[in-house]
Amino acid sequence: MLAIRPKIRMVIHFLDNKDLYKRHGDLFIDFPKYDKLITFEVDAYYLEILKKQYNYYYLILQDKNLERYINPDVPILESINDIYQRHSNCDIIKVPLKRKEDHRREYLTKVGEVNGKGKIENFTFSYLSGIVFGDSDFLIIIDYD
């Protein structure tokens, strides 16, 4: 059986159409068992680092309540060391996340104007490879350069 990994979409959220530097990233995670998208904010600084497409994304979450929404095909790992063991000879990039109010599912595909709150553009689309429950919210990205 093919594993069903949650979709991840990151968008650039421009807060002011006249000032391209007033922006941040919004990370949406689609757990099929949950009726909304788990949503985090990513600081604009990290958008420059994340321009490259990566193959493996892991999530470190503080909120253990989300465990009930996770598909059993998505591994729940004990620590970052587990991630290192799965991917030898790799670099790990940790991107701090700020939890936001969950968004409606339409944001998995929405682009353009956002109800007077600026506009959003596509940045990346991928799949979640695993989850670690920890003390802070981070996106872990595996780089093989």
Secondary structure as UniProt FT lines:
FT   STRAND          7..14
FT   TURN            17..18
FT   TURN            20..21
FT   STRAND          23..30
FT   TURN            32..33
FT   STRAND          37..42
FT   HELIX           44..49
FT   TURN            50..51
FT   STRAND          56..61
FT   HELIX           64..69
FT   TURN            72..73
FT   STRAND          76..77
FT   HELIX           80..86
FT   STRAND          91..96
FT   STRAND          98..99
FT   HELIX           105..108
FT   STRAND          112..113
FT   TURN            115..116
FT   STRAND          119..133
FT   STRAND          138..143
//
